[in-house]
Amino acid sequence: MLDLRLTRAARPAVQLRRLLVAAASAGTGFLLLSCLGYALKRPEAAGSGALRLAWCVVPVAATVYLALAVARTDPGTRPRPGLSAIGLGPARLMAVSALVTALSTALGSLVALSLFLHLRGDLTGLPFDGAAASFLAAGKSLPLAATLTLLAVVPVVATVAVALALRPRDPRPVVRPQRRYLPFVRQAGGPATGGPATGGPATGGRTAEVEAAGEGVITSAGEGAPAARGAVIDPRFTPPSPADKADDDKGPGDTPSGLPWAVALLAAGLTAQAYAGRTPPTPAFTFTTVPTGAGLFLLGWLLTAVGLVLAAPGLTHLCGRLLQCARPGALRLLAGRGLMAEATRIGRPLGILCAVTAAGYAVTTLYDAPGRPFGPLSALGALVVAGCAFATLLTVAVETRQGRAETTDALLRLGAPATVLRGAAALRAFALLAFFTPLTLAIAALAAFPLTR
């Protein structure tokens, strides 16, 4: 009952984000059902039907990523002091987040099924004079198992992704000390201890042994002076090295890793597309017809998108550094340090949005021909993917603002004007827009150039 109260007593903005997840799930579910209708309408075109179903992986991934971002920003399922005493620990809150995600995506799947049946004419007759009957297999019975399987793809995948991402973690994993099962251990620069033959203490009494951190050297308490206080450090309580920290835990001075590999992937993808553009594939490449020579095109697009997503955190960090160049004032310093601290959290969805924009430009160039119209299902898929990417970026921006709430309150208590904080946020947004817009347009033009030759 308390879980239901936490879910229902959310703010309107939280409910709106959940409705966005349901809408994305409805669009993706309708695309999956349309693939089923195409397969029922044209059973002889099995390859084209499988290709349509394979293209649905992109909107499914976009919907799951949006559901994960919404689950992270849900304030009702965030651990707070005192909740563990009433049975709402981290594991229970994770289960609540997964349940809310399952309900949102299941609602979207039900809406998709209702719309699909309505357009097929199974409920109240064929609407729109039967215009949608050509690709929805109107008049043919739907297989129940296939329909339920396709509708369950988005709820199951999204729920599992949320449960895995929000599972309780130990903030610092315990490093177990190394055990040596040896009759004696030789000290560093000293004789062996632990046996009567070496003059050490008898084995019948228990000897207090201390493991030296990082070396596993065991010294006997019966020989020499005792170790100084603080000389022995338990490896479980040592701070993690900078190389072991995750990208989300890095501070403003730590550069996100992976930028050189991202640039290499981006260059390899553009090179593959340019090489494939020397001999255009025949027949023409479309969503339902992929010729044999188009494999290099697809590989180039994939490498370009992955490279752009991986490079975005490092480029965001660089954008924050550029804001602080040339004797910065308080406004530029605050905006630049904020961008550097949030480079990984903001950079990933920003890179995804840039990749979607570049791919959309390439697809528009591809379909800019009189013989290849942009159909309604293709428009729906593009709308789902672009909408999920943009909504995910806005959701992550809300999450970033929530994580910065304590710092903002501290600055306000110190007397910082609210206009300075709003100006710093506007400056961050303008810097990202000015940096990534020409970069995305340039990559999109290079990716689409082989298609225009």
C-alpha positions in Angstrom: 0.0 0.0 0.0 2.9 2.4 0.8 4.4 1.6 -2.6 1.2 2.5 -4.3 1.0 5.8 -2.4 4.6 6.6 -3.4 3.7 6.0 -7.0 0.4 7.9 -7.0 1.6 10.9 -4.9 4.1 12.0 -7.5 4.3 15.5 -9.0 2.7 16.3 -12.3 6.1 16.5 -14.0 6.9 13.0 -12.9 3.5 11.7 -14.2 4.2 13.5 -17.4 7.5 11.7 -17.8 5.8 8.4 -17.2 3.2 9.3 -19.8 6.1 10.0 -22.3 7.4 6.5 -21.6 3.9 5.0 -22.2 3.6 7.0 -25.5 7.0 5.8 -26.7 6.1 2.2 -25.8 2.8 2.6 -27.7 4.6 3.8 -30.8 7.2 1.0 -30.6 4.5 -1.6 -30.0 2.5 -0.4 -33.0 5.7 -0.7 -35.2 6.2 -4.3 -34.0 2.5 -5.1 -34.7 2.8 -3.6 -38.2 5.7 -5.9 -38.9 3.4 -8.8 -37.9 0.7 -7.5 -40.2 3.1 -7.2 -43.1 4.2 -10.8 -42.6 0.6 -11.9 -42.6 -0.2 -9.9 -45.7 2.8 -11.1 -47.7 4.0 -14.5 -46.4 6.1 -15.0 -49.5 8.3 -11.9 -48.6 9.9 -13.4 -45.5 13.2 -11.6 -46.0 11.6 -8.2 -46.2 9.4 -8.9 -43.2 12.5 -10.0 -41.1 14.3 -6.8 -42.2 11.4 -4.6 -41.0 11.4 -6.4 -37.7 15.2 -5.9 -37.4 14.8 -2.1 -38.0 12.5 -2.1 -34.9 15.5 -2.7 -32.7 16.3 1.0 -32.9 13.0 2.3 -31.5 13.0 -0.4 -28.9 16.4 0.7 -27.7 15.4 4.3 -27.7 12.3 3.5 -25.6 14.2 1.4 -23.1 16.8 4.2 -22.7 14.1 6.7 -22.1 12.4 4.5 -19.5 15.7 4.1 -17.7 16.3 7.8 -17.6 12.8 8.4 -16.3 13.3 5.8 -13.6 16.6 7.4 -12.4 14.9 10.8 -12.0 11.8 9.5 -10.1 12.0 11.2 -6.7 9.5 8.8 -5.1 11.8 5.9 -5.5 15.0 7.6 -4.3 16.6 6.3 -1.1 15.9 8.7 1.8 16.7 8.6 5.6 14.2 6.6 7.6 12.7 4.5 4.7 14.7 1.4 5.6 13.2 1.4 9.0 9.7 0.9 7.5 10.8 -1.8 5.0 11.6 0.5 2.0 15.3 -0.2 1.6 17.3 0.1 -1.6 16.1 -3.3 -2.9 12.4 -2.5 -2.3 12.7 0.9 -4.0 14.4 -0.7 -6.9 11.4 -3.1 -7.2 9.1 -0.1 -7.0 10.9 1.6 -9.9 10.8 -1.6 -12.0 7.1 -2.0 -11.2 6.3 1.6 -12.3 8.3 1.1 -15.5 6.5 -2.2 -16.2 3.1 -0.5 -15.7 4.0 2.5 -17.9 5.3 0.3 -20.8 2.4 -2.2 -20.5 -0.1 0.7 -20.7 1.6 1.8 -23.9 1.5 -1.7 -25.3 -2.2 -1.9 -24.6 -2.8 1.4 -26.4 -0.8 0.1 -29.4 -2.9 -3.0 -29.5 -6.1 -1.0 -29.3 -5.0 1.3 -32.1 -3.8 -1.6 -34.3 -7.1 -3.4 -33.9 -9.1 -0.2 -34.6 -7.2 0.5 -37.8 -7.6 -3.1 -38.9 -11.4 -2.8 -38.5 -11.7 -5.5 -35.8 -13.5 -3.1 -33.4 -15.8 -0.7 -35.3 -15.1 -1.2 -39.0 -12.3 0.1 -41.3 -11.5 3.8 -40.6 -10.1 6.2 -43.1 -11.9 4.3 -45.9 -9.5 1.3 -45.4 -6.3 3.2 -46.1 -4.4 1.3 -43.5 -5.7 -2.2 -44.5 -2.8 -2.7 -47.0 -0.1 -3.0 -44.4 -2.1 -4.2 -41.3 -3.4 -7.4 -42.8 -7.1 -6.5 -42.4 -9.4 -9.4 -42.6 -6.9 -12.0 -41.4 -6.9 -13.4 -37.9 -3.9 -12.4 -35.7 -1.9 -15.2 -34.0 -2.3 -14.8 -30.3 1.1 -16.0 -29.3 3.0 -13.8 -31.8 0.9 -10.7 -30.8 1.5 -11.2 -27.1 5.2 -11.9 -27.7 5.7 -8.7 -29.7 3.7 -6.6 -27.2 5.8 -8.0 -24.3 9.2 -7.1 -25.8 9.3 -3.4 -24.6 7.8 -4.0 -21.1 10.1 -7.0 -20.3 13.3 -5.4 -21.7 12.6 -2.0 -20.0 11.8 -3.6 -16.6 14.9 -5.8 -16.7 17.1 -2.8 -17.7 15.7 -0.7 -14.9 16.1 -3.5 -12.3 19.7 -4.0 -13.4 20.6 -0.3 -13.5 19.1 0.5 -10.1 20.0 -2.6 -8.2 21.6 -1.9 -4.8 25.4 -1.6 -4.9 28.1 -1.4 -2.3 29.6 2.1 -2.6 33.1 0.6 -2.1 33.7 -3.1 -2.9 35.5 -5.0 -0.2 38.9 -6.1 -1.2 39.6 -9.4 0.6 43.1 -9.8 2.0 45.3 -12.3 0.3 45.8 -15.5 2.3 49.0 -17.5 2.2 48.8 -21.1 3.2 52.5 -21.6 3.8 54.3 -23.0 6.9 56.5 -20.0 7.1 56.7 -16.6 5.4 60.0 -14.8 5.1 60.0 -11.2 6.2 61.3 -8.5 4.0 65.0 -8.3 4.7 64.7 -10.7 7.7 64.7 -14.3 8.7 61.8 -16.6 8.3 59.3 -16.6 11.1 56.5 -18.9 12.2 58.4 -22.1 13.2 60.5 -23.4 16.0 63.4 -24.1 13.7 63.8 -20.4 13.0 63.8 -19.2 16.6 60.3 -17.8 16.3 57.4 -18.4 18.7 55.9 -21.8 19.1 53.1 -22.7 16.8 50.8 -23.7 19.7 50.1 -20.1 20.7 48.2 -17.8 18.4 50.4 -15.0 17.1 49.0 -11.6 16.2 49.8 -11.0 12.6 49.3 -7.9 10.6 49.1 -7.9 6.8 51.0 -5.0 5.2 48.7 -3.2 2.7 49.5 -3.9 -1.0 52.4 -6.3 -0.3 51.0 -9.2 1.7 54.0 -9.1 4.1 53.3 -10.8 7.4 55.2 -9.7 10.5 55.1 -11.5 13.8 54.1 -9.6 17.0 56.7 -11.6 18.9 59.7 -10.1 17.2 60.8 -6.6 17.1 58.9 -3.5 18.0 55.2 -3.3 17.3 54.1 -1.5 14.2 53.4 2.2 14.6 49.9 3.4 14.8 48.5 4.1 11.3 51.4 2.3 9.6 49.2 -0.6 8.5 46.2 0.3 6.3 43.4 -2.0 5.6 42.9 -2.2 1.8 39.2 -2.1 2.3 39.4 1.5 3.5 41.8 2.8 1.0 40.4 5.3 -1.4 40.0 4.1 -5.0 42.6 5.2 -7.5 41.6 7.6 -10.2 41.9 4.8 -12.8 39.3 2.7 -10.9 36.7 5.4 -10.6 33.6 5.2 -12.8 32.9 8.1 -15.2 29.9 9.1 -13.2 32.0 9.5 -10.0 34.7 11.6 -11.6 35.1 15.2 -10.6 35.5 18.3 -12.6 39.3 17.7 -13.0 38.9 14.2 -14.4 38.6 13.9 -18.1 36.1 11.2 -19.3 37.8 8.3 -20.8 37.3 6.9 -24.3 37.7 10.1 -26.4 40.7 8.8 -28.5 38.8 5.5 -29.3 35.7 7.5 -30.1 37.5 9.7 -32.6 39.0 6.6 -34.1 35.6 4.9 -34.5 34.1 8.1 -35.9 36.9 8.4 -38.5 36.6 4.7 -39.4 32.8 5.0 -39.9 33.1 8.0 -42.2 35.9 6.3 -44.1 33.8 3.2 -44.6 30.9 5.3 -45.9 33.1 7.2 -48.3 34.7 3.9 -49.6 31.2 2.4 -50.0 30.0 5.5 -51.9 32.4 4.8 -54.8 30.2 2.1 -56.1 26.5 2.8 -55.2 24.6 -0.4 -54.5 21.9 -1.6 -56.9 19.0 -1.8 -56.4 18.6 1.4 -54.4 18.9 1.0 -50.6 15.7 1.4 -48.6 14.4 0.3 -45.3 12.7 -2.8 -46.8 15.3 -3.6 -49.4 19.0 -3.8 -48.5 21.1 -4.9 -51.4 24.2 -6.9 -51.1 26.6 -4.0 -51.5 25.0 -1.9 -48.7 26.6 -3.8 -45.8 29.5 -1.3 -45.8 27.1 1.6 -45.7 25.4 0.1 -42.6 28.7 -0.6 -40.9 29.8 3.0 -41.5 26.7 4.4 -40.1 26.9 2.2 -37.0 30.6 3.1 -36.4 29.8 6.8 -36.9 26.9 6.7 -34.4 28.9 4.8 -31.8 31.9 7.1 -32.1 29.7 10.2 -31.8 28.0 8.8 -28.6 31.4 7.9 -27.1 33.0 11.2 -28.0 30.2 13.4 -26.6 31.3 13.2 -22.8 34.8 14.1 -23.6 33.7 17.0 -26.0 31.4 18.2 -23.3 34.3 18.3 -20.8 36.3 20.2 -23.4 33.5 22.6 -23.9 33.6 23.3 -20.1 37.3 23.9 -20.3 36.9 26.3 -23.1 34.4 28.3 -21.1 37.0 28.9 -18.4 39.8 30.2 -20.8 41.2 33.7 -20.9 40.7 35.0 -17.3 37.1 33.8 -16.6 34.7 35.7 -14.3 32.4 34.1 -11.8 29.7 33.4 -14.4 32.0 31.6 -16.8 33.9 29.8 -14.1 30.6 28.5 -12.6 29.3 27.4 -15.9 32.5 25.8 -17.0 33.0 23.8 -13.8 29.4 22.7 -13.9 29.9 21.3 -17.5 33.1 19.6 -16.5 31.5 17.9 -13.5 28.4 16.8 -15.5 30.2 15.9 -18.7 29.5 12.1 -18.6 25.9 12.4 -17.4 24.9 15.0 -20.0 27.3 13.9 -22.7 25.8 10.5 -23.3 22.3 11.5 -24.2 23.6 14.5 -26.0 25.7 12.3 -28.2 22.7 10.0 -28.8 20.7 13.0 -29.9 23.5 14.2 -32.2 23.7 10.7 -33.7 20.0 10.6 -34.3 20.1 14.0 -35.9 22.9 13.0 -38.2 21.1 9.7 -39.1 17.9 11.6 -39.8 19.7 13.9 -42.2 21.2 10.9 -44.0 17.8 9.2 -44.2 16.2 12.4 -45.5 18.9 12.6 -48.2 18.3 8.9 -49.0 14.6 9.3 -49.5 14.9 12.6 -51.4 13.8 10.9 -54.6 10.5 10.7 -56.5 10.5 6.9 -56.5 11.1 6.4 -52.8 8.4 8.1 -50.7 8.6 8.4 -46.9 5.8 6.2 -45.7 3.7 6.5 -42.5 5.5 3.7 -40.6 8.9 5.2 -41.4 7.7 8.6 -40.2 6.4 7.0 -37.0 9.7 5.2 -36.4 11.6 8.4 -36.9 9.3 10.3 -34.6 9.6 7.7 -31.9 13.4 7.6 -32.0 13.9 11.4 -32.3 11.3 12.0 -29.6 12.9 9.5 -27.2 16.3 11.0 -27.7 15.1 14.5 -27.1 13.0 13.5 -24.1 15.9 11.6 -22.6 18.1 14.6 -22.9 15.5 16.8 -21.1 15.1 14.1 -18.4 18.8 13.9 -17.8 18.9 17.7 -17.5 16.3 17.4 -14.8 18.3 14.7 -13.0 21.4 16.9 -13.2 19.4 19.8 -11.7 18.3 17.5 -8.9 21.9 16.4 -8.2 23.0 20.0 -8.1 20.3 21.1 -5.6 22.5 21.0 -2.6 25.2 23.1 -4.3 22.7 25.6 -5.5 21.2 25.9 -2.0 24.7 26.4 -0.5 25.5 29.2 -3.1 22.2 30.9 -2.3 22.9 30.8 1.5 26.3 32.3 0.8 24.6 35.3 -0.9 25.0 34.4 -4.6 22.3 36.1 -6.7 19.8 33.8 -8.3 20.3 35.6 -11.6 23.9 34.4 -11.6 22.8 30.8 -11.3 20.2 31.2 -14.0 22.8 32.9 -16.2 25.3 30.1 -15.6 22.6 27.5 -16.7 21.8 29.5 -19.8 25.5 29.9 -20.6 26.0 26.1 -20.4 23.1 25.4 -22.7 24.3 28.0 -25.2 27.8 26.7 -25.1 26.7 23.1 -25.8 24.4 24.3 -28.6 27.1 26.4 -30.2 29.7 23.5 -30.0 27.6 20.5 -31.0 25.4 22.1 -33.7 28.1 22.7 -36.3 29.8 19.4 -35.3 26.6 17.4 -35.9 25.8 19.2 -39.2 29.4 18.5 -40.4 29.2 14.8 -39.5 25.7 14.5 -41.1 26.9 16.1 -44.3 29.9 13.8 -44.5 27.8 10.8 -43.7 25.2 11.7 -46.4 27.7 12.8 -49.0 28.2 9.3 -50.5 24.4 9.0 -51.0 24.3 12.1 -53.1 26.9 11.1 -55.6 
